[in-house]
Amino acid sequence: MMTKERFWVVGGEYSCTAFKSLKHGAPEVLGPYDSREEARAAWRRKSDETRSLATARYAIATEHLVLPN
């Protein structure tokens, strides 16, 4: 079996700085990206866009796929 990684940027604006619940319910999801570098560039753009919002937070999530040969 072959394995592959995909990367996602996940987050949004939270209801408070405890970052426990999102303000608008569902998270914003960007991706998938084939490399961590691509995901990091997307994370950086999104983080820069929301820099003035103290309750916005984004992270990079990794998905491990097991593919048949």
All heavy atoms as TSV, in Angstrom:
chain	resi	resn	atom	element	x	y	z
A	1	MET	N	N	0.831	-1.181	0.000
A	1	MET	CA	C	0.000	0.000	0.000
A	1	MET	C	C	0.882	1.254	0.000
A	1	MET	O	O	1.963	1.254	0.548
A	1	MET	CB	C	-0.908	0.019	1.220
A	1	MET	CG	C	-1.878	-1.102	1.300
A	1	MET	SD	S	-3.473	-0.434	1.641
A	1	MET	CE	C	-4.469	-1.745	1.041
A	2	MET	N	N	0.352	2.275	-0.607
A	2	MET	CA	C	1.072	3.538	-0.726
A	2	MET	C	C	0.432	4.569	0.208
A	2	MET	O	O	-0.775	4.564	0.392
A	2	MET	CB	C	0.955	4.005	-2.176
A	2	MET	CG	C	1.922	5.041	-2.583
A	2	MET	SD	S	1.908	5.156	-4.394
A	2	MET	CE	C	1.102	6.724	-4.554
A	3	THR	N	N	1.229	5.421	0.815
A	3	THR	CA	C	0.680	6.470	1.676
A	3	THR	C	C	0.964	7.833	1.073
A	3	THR	O	O	1.943	8.021	0.358
A	3	THR	CB	C	1.268	6.408	3.099
A	3	THR	OG1	O	2.670	6.600	3.019
A	3	THR	CG2	C	0.945	5.084	3.771
A	4	LYS	N	N	0.078	8.755	1.365
A	4	LYS	CA	C	0.211	10.120	0.864
A	4	LYS	C	C	-0.309	11.065	1.935
A	4	LYS	O	O	-1.213	10.715	2.688
A	4	LYS	CB	C	-0.616	10.279	-0.420
A	4	LYS	CG	C	-0.588	11.670	-0.991
A	4	LYS	CD	C	-1.430	11.778	-2.229
A	4	LYS	CE	C	-1.418	13.231	-2.664
A	4	LYS	NZ	N	-2.037	13.456	-3.920
A	5	GLU	N	N	0.261	12.234	2.002
A	5	GLU	CA	C	-0.215	13.262	2.926
A	5	GLU	C	C	-0.856	14.389	2.134
A	5	GLU	O	O	-0.375	14.754	1.064
A	5	GLU	CB	C	0.931	13.843	3.751
A	5	GLU	CG	C	1.463	12.926	4.802
A	5	GLU	CD	C	2.521	13.615	5.644
A	5	GLU	OE1	O	3.276	14.438	5.105
A	5	GLU	OE2	O	2.580	13.321	6.830
A	6	ARG	N	N	-1.955	14.912	2.673
A	6	ARG	CA	C	-2.567	16.136	2.158
A	6	ARG	C	C	-2.692	17.088	3.331
A	6	ARG	O	O	-2.795	16.665	4.480
A	6	ARG	CB	C	-3.957	15.872	1.574
A	6	ARG	CG	C	-3.928	15.068	0.323
A	6	ARG	CD	C	-5.224	15.102	-0.431
A	6	ARG	NE	N	-6.358	14.692	0.384
A	6	ARG	CZ	C	-7.590	14.521	-0.077
A	6	ARG	NH1	N	-7.850	14.717	-1.348
A	6	ARG	NH2	N	-8.568	14.155	0.717
A	7	PHE	N	N	-2.700	18.362	3.028
A	7	PHE	CA	C	-2.712	19.380	4.073
A	7	PHE	C	C	-3.900	20.314	3.865
A	7	PHE	O	O	-4.278	20.615	2.740
A	7	PHE	CB	C	-1.397	20.162	4.055
A	7	PHE	CG	C	-0.200	19.275	4.230
A	7	PHE	CD1	C	0.436	18.719	3.126
A	7	PHE	CD2	C	0.268	18.959	5.494
A	7	PHE	CE1	C	1.527	17.884	3.285
A	7	PHE	CE2	C	1.354	18.118	5.661
A	7	PHE	CZ	C	1.985	17.587	4.556
A	8	TRP	N	N	-4.483	20.755	4.959
A	8	TRP	CA	C	-5.653	21.623	4.970
A	8	TRP	C	C	-5.401	22.781	5.923
A	8	TRP	O	O	-4.731	22.621	6.937
A	8	TRP	CB	C	-6.880	20.856	5.468
A	8	TRP	CG	C	-7.184	19.616	4.695
A	8	TRP	CD1	C	-6.594	18.387	4.829
A	8	TRP	CD2	C	-8.144	19.471	3.656
A	8	TRP	NE1	N	-7.126	17.496	3.942
A	8	TRP	CE2	C	-8.095	18.129	3.207
A	8	TRP	CE3	C	-9.053	20.341	3.058
A	8	TRP	CZ2	C	-8.919	17.654	2.192
A	8	TRP	CZ3	C	-9.872	19.853	2.052
A	8	TRP	CH2	C	-9.792	18.526	1.621
A	9	VAL	N	N	-5.965	23.933	5.618
A	9	VAL	CA	C	-5.949	25.068	6.539
A	9	VAL	C	C	-7.370	25.182	7.078
A	9	VAL	O	O	-8.333	25.269	6.315
A	9	VAL	CB	C	-5.525	26.371	5.830
A	9	VAL	CG1	C	-5.602	27.551	6.791
A	9	VAL	CG2	C	-4.114	26.223	5.267
A	10	VAL	N	N	-7.498	25.126	8.401
A	10	VAL	CA	C	-8.806	25.089	9.052
A	10	VAL	C	C	-8.864	26.156	10.136
A	10	VAL	O	O	-7.904	26.361	10.870
A	10	VAL	CB	C	-9.043	23.701	9.692
A	10	VAL	CG1	C	-10.412	23.619	10.333
A	10	VAL	CG2	C	-8.848	22.597	8.682
A	11	GLY	N	N	-10.005	26.832	10.252
A	11	GLY	CA	C	-10.156	27.816	11.319
A	11	GLY	C	C	-11.290	28.763	11.046
A	11	GLY	O	O	-12.220	28.459	10.305
A	12	GLY	N	N	-11.197	29.922	11.651
A	12	GLY	CA	C	-12.221	30.938	11.473
A	12	GLY	C	C	-12.224	31.907	12.624
A	12	GLY	O	O	-11.283	31.966	13.421
A	13	GLU	N	N	-13.329	32.634	12.736
A	13	GLU	CA	C	-13.482	33.592	13.828
A	13	GLU	C	C	-14.251	32.908	14.954
A	13	GLU	O	O	-15.314	32.339	14.750
A	13	GLU	CB	C	-14.221	34.836	13.346
A	13	GLU	CG	C	-14.208	35.942	14.378
A	13	GLU	CD	C	-14.844	37.224	13.880
A	13	GLU	OE1	O	-15.184	37.324	12.688
A	13	GLU	OE2	O	-15.000	38.129	14.706
A	14	TYR	N	N	-13.698	32.975	16.142
A	14	TYR	CA	C	-14.287	32.335	17.319
A	14	TYR	C	C	-15.106	33.346	18.111
A	14	TYR	O	O	-14.966	34.554	17.953
A	14	TYR	CB	C	-13.185	31.726	18.194
A	14	TYR	CG	C	-12.584	30.485	17.588
A	14	TYR	CD1	C	-11.651	30.563	16.564
A	14	TYR	CD2	C	-12.967	29.229	18.018
A	14	TYR	CE1	C	-11.110	29.427	15.985
A	14	TYR	CE2	C	-12.429	28.078	17.455
A	14	TYR	CZ	C	-11.504	28.185	16.441
A	14	TYR	OH	O	-10.977	27.058	15.881
A	15	SER	N	N	-15.965	32.827	18.980
A	15	SER	CA	C	-16.847	33.701	19.763
A	15	SER	C	C	-16.099	34.450	20.862
A	15	SER	O	O	-16.571	35.487	21.331
A	15	SER	CB	C	-18.005	32.895	20.355
A	15	SER	OG	O	-17.516	31.851	21.164
A	16	CYS	N	N	-14.944	33.935	21.285
A	16	CYS	CA	C	-14.130	34.622	22.301
A	16	CYS	C	C	-12.686	34.142	22.194
A	16	CYS	O	O	-12.392	33.206	21.456
A	16	CYS	CB	C	-14.684	34.400	23.702
A	16	CYS	SG	S	-14.495	32.717	24.295
A	17	THR	N	N	-11.807	34.747	22.952
A	17	THR	CA	C	-10.385	34.396	22.870
A	17	THR	C	C	-10.036	33.086	23.571
A	17	THR	O	O	-8.866	32.696	23.586
A	17	THR	CB	C	-9.510	35.533	23.437
A	17	THR	OG1	O	-9.931	35.817	24.766
A	17	THR	CG2	C	-9.583	36.764	22.562
A	18	ALA	N	N	-11.024	32.380	24.096
A	18	ALA	CA	C	-10.776	31.029	24.614
A	18	ALA	C	C	-10.721	30.023	23.459
A	18	ALA	O	O	-10.271	28.894	23.646
A	18	ALA	CB	C	-11.857	30.627	25.614
A	19	PHE	N	N	-11.181	30.426	22.264
A	19	PHE	CA	C	-11.127	29.627	21.046
A	19	PHE	C	C	-11.804	28.264	21.201
A	19	PHE	O	O	-11.296	27.250	20.756
A	19	PHE	CB	C	-9.674	29.456	20.558
A	19	PHE	CG	C	-8.992	30.763	20.290
A	19	PHE	CD1	C	-8.064	31.266	21.179
A	19	PHE	CD2	C	-9.306	31.491	19.159
A	19	PHE	CE1	C	-7.431	32.481	20.932
A	19	PHE	CE2	C	-8.680	32.707	18.899
A	19	PHE	CZ	C	-7.746	33.200	19.795
A	20	LYS	N	N	-12.980	28.247	21.844
A	20	LYS	CA	C	-13.691	26.981	22.038
A	20	LYS	C	C	-14.819	26.769	21.041
A	20	LYS	O	O	-15.114	25.636	20.687
A	20	LYS	CB	C	-14.221	26.903	23.457
A	20	LYS	CG	C	-13.084	26.875	24.470
A	20	LYS	CD	C	-13.530	26.375	25.797
A	20	LYS	CE	C	-12.434	26.552	26.790
A	20	LYS	NZ	N	-11.679	25.405	27.093
A	21	SER	N	N	-15.478	27.839	20.587
A	21	SER	CA	C	-16.560	27.673	19.611
A	21	SER	C	C	-16.484	28.770	18.556
A	21	SER	O	O	-16.232	29.932	18.855
A	21	SER	CB	C	-17.925	27.680	20.301
A	21	SER	OG	O	-18.168	28.920	20.915
A	22	LEU	N	N	-16.721	28.345	17.330
A	22	LEU	CA	C	-16.666	29.273	16.206
A	22	LEU	C	C	-17.876	30.192	16.207
A	22	LEU	O	O	-18.989	29.778	16.529
A	22	LEU	CB	C	-16.595	28.509	14.887
A	22	LEU	CG	C	-15.252	27.852	14.620
A	22	LEU	CD1	C	-15.379	26.785	13.559
A	22	LEU	CD2	C	-14.238	28.899	14.202
A	23	LYS	N	N	-17.654	31.420	15.834
A	23	LYS	CA	C	-18.700	32.435	15.829
A	23	LYS	C	C	-19.812	32.104	14.835
A	23	LYS	O	O	-20.977	32.338	15.103
A	23	LYS	CB	C	-18.070	33.789	15.488
A	23	LYS	CG	C	-18.964	34.963	15.688
A	23	LYS	CD	C	-18.169	36.243	15.466
A	23	LYS	CE	C	-18.967	37.462	15.809
A	23	LYS	NZ	N	-18.178	38.684	15.640
A	24	HIS	N	N	-19.452	31.558	13.686
A	24	HIS	CA	C	-20.437	31.295	12.644
A	24	HIS	C	C	-20.731	29.804	12.479
A	24	HIS	O	O	-21.207	29.382	11.431
A	24	HIS	CB	C	-19.969	31.894	11.320
A	24	HIS	CG	C	-19.727	33.370	11.409
A	24	HIS	ND1	N	-20.731	34.287	11.580
A	24	HIS	CD2	C	-18.580	34.080	11.387
A	24	HIS	CE1	C	-20.217	35.499	11.644
A	24	HIS	NE2	N	-18.909	35.402	11.534
A	25	GLY	N	N	-20.436	28.993	13.469
A	25	GLY	CA	C	-20.763	27.563	13.418
A	25	GLY	C	C	-19.695	26.691	12.808
A	25	GLY	O	O	-18.896	26.112	13.512
A	26	ALA	N	N	-19.679	26.586	11.484
A	26	ALA	CA	C	-18.750	25.677	10.803
A	26	ALA	C	C	-17.410	26.355	10.541
A	26	ALA	O	O	-17.360	27.551	10.286
A	26	ALA	CB	C	-19.357	25.219	9.487
A	27	PRO	N	N	-16.326	25.585	10.587
A	27	PRO	CA	C	-15.009	26.174	10.304
A	27	PRO	C	C	-14.841	26.461	8.816
A	27	PRO	O	O	-15.495	25.855	7.969
A	27	PRO	CB	C	-14.036	25.082	10.742
A	27	PRO	CG	C	-14.802	23.819	10.585
A	27	PRO	CD	C	-16.227	24.172	10.913
A	28	GLU	N	N	-13.961	27.377	8.525
A	28	GLU	CA	C	-13.553	27.629	7.158
A	28	GLU	C	C	-12.456	26.622	6.835
A	28	GLU	O	O	-11.544	26.417	7.634
A	28	GLU	CB	C	-13.027	29.053	7.033
A	28	GLU	CG	C	-12.675	29.454	5.640
A	28	GLU	CD	C	-12.238	30.909	5.547
A	28	GLU	OE1	O	-12.348	31.641	6.536
A	28	GLU	OE2	O	-11.762	31.276	4.470
A	29	VAL	N	N	-12.549	25.970	5.679
A	29	VAL	CA	C	-11.581	24.946	5.293
A	29	VAL	C	C	-11.005	25.322	3.930
A	29	VAL	O	O	-11.747	25.539	2.979
A	29	VAL	CB	C	-12.244	23.553	5.222
A	29	VAL	CG1	C	-11.234	22.504	4.789
A	29	VAL	CG2	C	-12.881	23.188	6.552
A	30	LEU	N	N	-9.684	25.395	3.861
A	30	LEU	CA	C	-8.979	25.692	2.612
A	30	LEU	C	C	-8.118	24.486	2.262
A	30	LEU	O	O	-7.446	23.929	3.113
A	30	LEU	CB	C	-8.090	26.922	2.775
A	30	LEU	CG	C	-8.759	28.194	3.289
A	30	LEU	CD1	C	-7.721	29.257	3.583
A	30	LEU	CD2	C	-9.780	28.696	2.292
A	31	GLY	N	N	-8.127	24.096	1.011
A	31	GLY	CA	C	-7.314	22.967	0.586
A	31	GLY	C	C	-8.161	21.945	-0.135
A	31	GLY	O	O	-9.313	22.218	-0.452
A	32	PRO	N	N	-7.608	20.815	-0.420
A	32	PRO	CA	C	-6.346	20.273	0.086
A	32	PRO	C	C	-5.131	20.814	-0.678
A	32	PRO	O	O	-5.239	21.244	-1.811
A	32	PRO	CB	C	-6.487	18.776	-0.152
A	32	PRO	CG	C	-7.345	18.674	-1.373
A	32	PRO	CD	C	-8.298	19.844	-1.275
A	33	TYR	N	N	-4.000	20.750	0.009
A	33	TYR	CA	C	-2.707	21.119	-0.568
A	33	TYR	C	C	-1.830	19.878	-0.566
A	33	TYR	O	O	-1.866	19.081	0.366
A	33	TYR	CB	C	-2.053	22.241	0.237
A	33	TYR	CG	C	-2.917	23.483	0.276
A	33	TYR	CD1	C	-3.726	23.750	1.370
A	33	TYR	CD2	C	-2.953	24.370	-0.792
A	33	TYR	CE1	C	-4.547	24.869	1.408
A	33	TYR	CE2	C	-3.766	25.494	-0.767
A	33	TYR	CZ	C	-4.560	25.739	0.331
A	33	TYR	OH	O	-5.367	26.841	0.348
A	34	ASP	N	N	-1.036	19.728	-1.602
A	34	ASP	CA	C	-0.177	18.546	-1.720
A	34	ASP	C	C	1.111	18.645	-0.914
A	34	ASP	O	O	1.763	17.634	-0.685
A	34	ASP	CB	C	0.167	18.281	-3.186
A	34	ASP	CG	C	-1.047	17.771	-3.963
A	34	ASP	OD1	O	-1.880	17.062	-3.370
A	34	ASP	OD2	O	-1.151	18.107	-5.156
A	35	SER	N	N	1.462	19.858	-0.482
A	35	SER	CA	C	2.685	19.997	0.320
A	35	SER	C	C	2.435	20.920	1.508
A	35	SER	O	O	1.552	21.776	1.474
A	35	SER	CB	C	3.828	20.562	-0.534
A	35	SER	OG	O	3.595	21.927	-0.832
A	36	ARG	N	N	3.231	20.707	2.524
A	36	ARG	CA	C	3.130	21.550	3.713
A	36	ARG	C	C	3.481	23.002	3.362
A	36	ARG	O	O	2.917	23.933	3.908
A	36	ARG	CB	C	4.046	21.031	4.828
A	36	ARG	CG	C	3.971	21.869	6.092
A	36	ARG	CD	C	4.659	21.238	7.274
A	36	ARG	NE	N	4.003	20.050	7.755
A	36	ARG	CZ	C	2.923	20.036	8.535
A	36	ARG	NH1	N	2.355	21.149	8.887
A	36	ARG	NH2	N	2.409	18.901	8.961
A	37	GLU	N	N	4.393	23.193	2.427
A	37	GLU	CA	C	4.796	24.544	2.025
A	37	GLU	C	C	3.622	25.301	1.398
A	37	GLU	O	O	3.422	26.485	1.676
A	37	GLU	CB	C	5.976	24.492	1.048
A	37	GLU	CG	C	7.274	23.999	1.667
A	37	GLU	CD	C	7.309	22.471	1.845
A	37	GLU	OE1	O	6.596	21.753	1.115
A	37	GLU	OE2	O	8.029	22.003	2.735
A	38	GLU	N	N	2.835	24.619	0.538
A	38	GLU	CA	C	1.649	25.251	-0.047
A	38	GLU	C	C	0.635	25.611	1.035
A	38	GLU	O	O	0.044	26.689	1.012
A	38	GLU	CB	C	0.969	24.316	-1.048
A	38	GLU	CG	C	1.699	24.112	-2.346
A	38	GLU	CD	C	0.960	23.111	-3.201
A	38	GLU	OE1	O	0.956	21.911	-2.857
A	38	GLU	OE2	O	0.367	23.547	-4.207
A	39	ALA	N	N	0.417	24.696	1.967
A	39	ALA	CA	C	-0.528	24.944	3.057
A	39	ALA	C	C	-0.033	26.081	3.944
A	39	ALA	O	O	-0.817	26.925	4.373
A	39	ALA	CB	C	-0.724	23.672	3.889
A	40	ARG	N	N	1.252	26.131	4.192
A	40	ARG	CA	C	1.804	27.209	5.014
A	40	ARG	C	C	1.616	28.556	4.337
A	40	ARG	O	O	1.317	29.557	4.997
A	40	ARG	CB	C	3.280	26.955	5.307
A	40	ARG	CG	C	3.913	27.979	6.228
A	40	ARG	CD	C	5.178	27.447	6.861
A	40	ARG	NE	N	6.049	28.400	7.466
A	40	ARG	CZ	C	5.743	29.294	8.400
A	40	ARG	NH1	N	4.519	29.397	8.824
A	40	ARG	NH2	N	6.646	30.095	8.917
A	41	ALA	N	N	1.784	28.620	3.023
A	41	ALA	CA	C	1.578	29.877	2.292
A	41	ALA	C	C	0.108	30.308	2.393
A	41	ALA	O	O	-0.183	31.491	2.599
A	41	ALA	CB	C	1.990	29.710	0.836
A	42	ALA	N	N	-0.822	29.354	2.275
A	42	ALA	CA	C	-2.249	29.672	2.402
A	42	ALA	C	C	-2.574	30.111	3.826
A	42	ALA	O	O	-3.334	31.059	4.044
A	42	ALA	CB	C	-3.092	28.465	2.014
A	43	TRP	N	N	-1.993	29.422	4.816
A	43	TRP	CA	C	-2.197	29.787	6.222
A	43	TRP	C	C	-1.686	31.207	6.485
A	43	TRP	O	O	-2.339	32.005	7.143
A	43	TRP	CB	C	-1.470	28.786	7.126
A	43	TRP	CG	C	-1.400	29.205	8.541
A	43	TRP	CD1	C	-2.371	29.064	9.502
A	43	TRP	CD2	C	-0.309	29.874	9.181
A	43	TRP	NE1	N	-1.945	29.593	10.693
A	43	TRP	CE2	C	-0.673	30.104	10.519
A	43	TRP	CE3	C	0.937	30.307	8.740
A	43	TRP	CZ2	C	0.177	30.735	11.414
A	43	TRP	CZ3	C	1.774	30.929	9.636
A	43	TRP	CH2	C	1.380	31.139	10.956
A	44	ARG	N	N	-0.520	31.519	5.936
A	44	ARG	CA	C	0.073	32.846	6.122
A	44	ARG	C	C	-0.830	33.930	5.513
A	44	ARG	O	O	-1.080	34.954	6.131
A	44	ARG	CB	C	1.465	32.892	5.480
A	44	ARG	CG	C	2.109	34.272	5.436
A	44	ARG	CD	C	2.437	34.845	6.787
A	44	ARG	NE	N	3.430	34.047	7.446
A	44	ARG	CZ	C	3.644	34.077	8.754
A	44	ARG	NH1	N	2.952	34.875	9.528
A	44	ARG	NH2	N	4.542	33.319	9.298
A	45	ARG	N	N	-1.341	33.693	4.287
A	45	ARG	CA	C	-2.247	34.663	3.651
A	45	ARG	C	C	-3.500	34.877	4.497
A	45	ARG	O	O	-3.899	36.009	4.754
A	45	ARG	CB	C	-2.663	34.180	2.257
A	45	ARG	CG	C	-1.638	34.405	1.184
A	45	ARG	CD	C	-2.192	34.149	-0.204
A	45	ARG	NE	N	-2.750	32.814	-0.365
A	45	ARG	CZ	C	-2.043	31.734	-0.700
A	45	ARG	NH1	N	-0.743	31.831	-0.911
A	45	ARG	NH2	N	-2.630	30.564	-0.838
A	46	LYS	N	N	-4.114	33.783	4.951
A	46	LYS	CA	C	-5.345	33.881	5.738
A	46	LYS	C	C	-5.054	34.538	7.095
A	46	LYS	O	O	-5.840	35.361	7.566
A	46	LYS	CB	C	-5.952	32.488	5.931
A	46	LYS	CG	C	-7.366	32.519	6.358
A	46	LYS	CD	C	-8.196	33.179	5.271
A	46	LYS	CE	C	-9.609	33.362	5.721
A	46	LYS	NZ	N	-10.405	34.130	4.789
A	47	SER	N	N	-3.962	34.208	7.713
A	47	SER	CA	C	-3.589	34.817	8.995
A	47	SER	C	C	-3.331	36.312	8.833
A	47	SER	O	O	-3.735	37.112	9.683
A	47	SER	CB	C	-2.345	34.135	9.567
A	47	SER	OG	O	-2.644	32.807	9.899
A	48	ASP	N	N	-2.687	36.693	7.752
A	48	ASP	CA	C	-2.443	38.115	7.492
A	48	ASP	C	C	-3.758	38.866	7.249
A	48	ASP	O	O	-3.919	39.993	7.707
A	48	ASP	CB	C	-1.502	38.309	6.305
A	48	ASP	CG	C	-0.057	37.965	6.638
A	48	ASP	OD1	O	0.272	37.849	7.840
A	48	ASP	OD2	O	0.735	37.807	5.691
A	49	GLU	N	N	-4.691	38.246	6.527
A	49	GLU	CA	C	-5.993	38.866	6.255
A	49	GLU	C	C	-6.784	39.138	7.539
A	49	GLU	O	O	-7.542	40.091	7.613
A	49	GLU	CB	C	-6.853	37.968	5.360
A	49	GLU	CG	C	-6.427	37.895	3.935
A	49	GLU	CD	C	-7.215	36.843	3.159
A	49	GLU	OE1	O	-8.268	36.365	3.652
A	49	GLU	OE2	O	-6.781	36.500	2.058
A	50	THR	N	N	-6.620	38.270	8.520
A	50	THR	CA	C	-7.425	38.366	9.752
A	50	THR	C	C	-6.591	38.828	10.954
A	50	THR	O	O	-7.034	38.695	12.097
A	50	THR	CB	C	-8.083	37.009	10.067
A	50	THR	OG1	O	-7.070	36.011	10.209
A	50	THR	CG2	C	-9.056	36.599	8.976
A	51	ARG	N	N	-5.434	39.381	10.699
A	51	ARG	CA	C	-4.525	39.800	11.775
A	51	ARG	C	C	-5.184	40.740	12.781
A	51	ARG	O	O	-4.922	40.682	13.973
A	51	ARG	CB	C	-3.290	40.468	11.178
A	51	ARG	CG	C	-2.252	40.851	12.205
A	51	ARG	CD	C	-1.002	41.409	11.580
A	51	ARG	NE	N	-0.394	40.529	10.616
A	51	ARG	CZ	C	0.444	39.531	10.920
A	51	ARG	NH1	N	0.728	39.278	12.172
A	51	ARG	NH2	N	0.971	38.780	9.983
A	52	SER	N	N	-6.084	41.604	12.319
A	52	SER	CA	C	-6.708	42.579	13.227
A	52	SER	C	C	-7.831	41.977	14.069
A	52	SER	O	O	-8.351	42.642	14.961
A	52	SER	CB	C	-7.248	43.763	12.428
A	52	SER	OG	O	-8.280	43.336	11.563
A	53	LEU	N	N	-8.197	40.727	13.823
A	53	LEU	CA	C	-9.252	40.073	14.602
A	53	LEU	C	C	-8.623	39.210	15.692
A	53	LEU	O	O	-8.052	38.158	15.406
A	53	LEU	CB	C	-10.124	39.191	13.693
A	53	LEU	CG	C	-10.873	39.903	12.577
A	53	LEU	CD1	C	-11.538	38.879	11.667
A	53	LEU	CD2	C	-11.897	40.862	13.149
A	54	ALA	N	N	-8.752	39.635	16.927
A	54	ALA	CA	C	-8.143	38.891	18.042
A	54	ALA	C	C	-8.768	37.518	18.232
A	54	ALA	O	O	-8.168	36.646	18.848
A	54	ALA	CB	C	-8.280	39.688	19.335
A	55	THR	N	N	-9.955	37.312	17.697
A	55	THR	CA	C	-10.645	36.037	17.891
A	55	THR	C	C	-10.549	35.113	16.671
A	55	THR	O	O	-11.230	34.094	16.613
A	55	THR	CB	C	-12.133	36.279	18.221
A	55	THR	OG1	O	-12.713	37.060	17.180
A	55	THR	CG2	C	-12.292	36.957	19.560
A	56	ALA	N	N	-9.703	35.430	15.704
A	56	ALA	CA	C	-9.518	34.562	14.536
A	56	ALA	C	C	-8.295	33.680	14.740
A	56	ALA	O	O	-7.261	34.122	15.247
A	56	ALA	CB	C	-9.362	35.392	13.272
A	57	ARG	N	N	-8.452	32.422	14.359
A	57	ARG	CA	C	-7.336	31.479	14.493
A	57	ARG	C	C	-7.431	30.443	13.373
A	57	ARG	O	O	-8.502	29.932	13.080
A	57	ARG	CB	C	-7.386	30.785	15.841
A	57	ARG	CG	C	-6.254	29.777	16.027
A	57	ARG	CD	C	-6.326	29.097	17.346
A	57	ARG	NE	N	-5.739	29.949	18.370
A	57	ARG	CZ	C	-5.607	29.602	19.629
A	57	ARG	NH1	N	-6.045	28.434	20.042
A	57	ARG	NH2	N	-5.047	30.415	20.496
A	58	TYR	N	N	-6.293	30.131	12.785
A	58	TYR	CA	C	-6.203	29.133	11.718
A	58	TYR	C	C	-5.045	28.199	12.020
A	58	TYR	O	O	-4.062	28.594	12.647
A	58	TYR	CB	C	-5.989	29.804	10.356
A	58	TYR	CG	C	-7.203	30.579	9.918
A	58	TYR	CD1	C	-7.371	31.901	10.313
A	58	TYR	CD2	C	-8.192	29.979	9.164
A	58	TYR	CE1	C	-8.502	32.611	9.952
A	58	TYR	CE2	C	-9.329	30.674	8.791
A	58	TYR	CZ	C	-9.475	31.994	9.192
A	58	TYR	OH	O	-10.600	32.683	8.842
A	59	ALA	N	N	-5.167	26.952	11.574
A	59	ALA	CA	C	-4.119	25.959	11.788
A	59	ALA	C	C	-4.006	25.087	10.548
A	59	ALA	O	O	-4.929	25.010	9.732
A	59	ALA	CB	C	-4.453	25.095	13.002
A	60	ILE	N	N	-2.880	24.399	10.432
A	60	ILE	CA	C	-2.667	23.448	9.349
A	60	ILE	C	C	-2.924	22.049	9.893
A	60	ILE	O	O	-2.354	21.663	10.916
A	60	ILE	CB	C	-1.237	23.549	8.785
A	60	ILE	CG1	C	-1.012	24.936	8.196
A	60	ILE	CG2	C	-0.985	22.455	7.745
A	60	ILE	CD1	C	0.410	25.201	7.770
A	61	ALA	N	N	-3.802	21.310	9.209
A	61	ALA	CA	C	-4.110	19.933	9.578
A	61	ALA	C	C	-3.535	19.010	8.503
A	61	ALA	O	O	-3.558	19.332	7.320
A	61	ALA	CB	C	-5.609	19.731	9.697
A	62	THR	N	N	-3.037	17.863	8.936
A	62	THR	CA	C	-2.475	16.879	8.013
A	62	THR	C	C	-3.402	15.674	7.917
A	62	THR	O	O	-3.872	15.169	8.929
A	62	THR	CB	C	-1.094	16.388	8.518
A	62	THR	OG1	O	-0.257	17.534	8.718
A	62	THR	CG2	C	-0.443	15.455	7.528
A	63	GLU	N	N	-3.660	15.249	6.695
A	63	GLU	CA	C	-4.463	14.050	6.437
A	63	GLU	C	C	-3.535	12.979	5.868
A	63	GLU	O	O	-2.804	13.230	4.913
A	63	GLU	CB	C	-5.568	14.397	5.434
A	63	GLU	CG	C	-6.411	13.220	5.036
A	63	GLU	CD	C	-7.446	13.590	3.996
A	63	GLU	OE1	O	-7.254	14.574	3.254
A	63	GLU	OE2	O	-8.449	12.883	3.910
A	64	HIS	N	N	-3.559	11.806	6.466
A	64	HIS	CA	C	-2.733	10.687	5.994
A	64	HIS	C	C	-3.634	9.732	5.218
A	64	HIS	O	O	-4.576	9.182	5.779
A	64	HIS	CB	C	-2.079	9.960	7.173
A	64	HIS	CG	C	-1.176	10.840	7.949
A	64	HIS	ND1	N	0.130	11.084	7.598
A	64	HIS	CD2	C	-1.379	11.572	9.068
A	64	HIS	CE1	C	0.689	11.910	8.459
A	64	HIS	NE2	N	-0.211	12.230	9.363
A	65	LEU	N	N	-3.328	9.568	3.941
A	65	LEU	CA	C	-4.125	8.692	3.090
A	65	LEU	C	C	-3.360	7.396	2.824
A	65	LEU	O	O	-2.149	7.411	2.601
A	65	LEU	CB	C	-4.399	9.369	1.747
A	65	LEU	CG	C	-5.127	10.703	1.800
A	65	LEU	CD1	C	-5.103	11.350	0.418
A	65	LEU	CD2	C	-6.545	10.495	2.269
A	66	VAL	N	N	-4.065	6.291	2.849
A	66	VAL	CA	C	-3.492	5.000	2.460
A	66	VAL	C	C	-4.144	4.626	1.144
A	66	VAL	O	O	-5.373	4.450	1.064
A	66	VAL	CB	C	-3.748	3.928	3.540
A	66	VAL	CG1	C	-3.190	2.595	3.093
A	66	VAL	CG2	C	-3.161	4.348	4.863
A	67	LEU	N	N	-3.341	4.557	0.106
A	67	LEU	CA	C	-3.826	4.295	-1.236
A	67	LEU	C	C	-3.459	2.893	-1.696
A	67	LEU	O	O	-2.376	2.407	-1.402
A	67	LEU	CB	C	-3.230	5.329	-2.206
A	67	LEU	CG	C	-3.431	6.797	-1.835
A	67	LEU	CD1	C	-2.590	7.678	-2.733
A	67	LEU	CD2	C	-4.886	7.174	-1.917
A	68	PRO	N	N	-4.361	2.250	-2.451
A	68	PRO	CA	C	-4.005	0.939	-2.994
A	68	PRO	C	C	-2.941	1.100	-4.084
A	68	PRO	O	O	-2.831	2.145	-4.717
A	68	PRO	CB	C	-5.319	0.424	-3.577
A	68	PRO	CG	C	-6.140	1.643	-3.814
A	68	PRO	CD	C	-5.686	2.672	-2.815
A	69	ASN	N	N	-2.175	0.075	-4.307
A	69	ASN	CA	C	-1.116	0.131	-5.333
A	69	ASN	C	C	-1.701	0.135	-6.712
A	69	ASN	O	O	-2.558	-0.316	-7.174
A	69	ASN	CB	C	-0.128	-1.010	-5.185
A	69	ASN	CG	C	0.716	-0.807	-3.935
A	69	ASN	OD1	O	0.881	0.300	-3.473
A	69	ASN	ND2	N	1.238	-1.884	-3.405
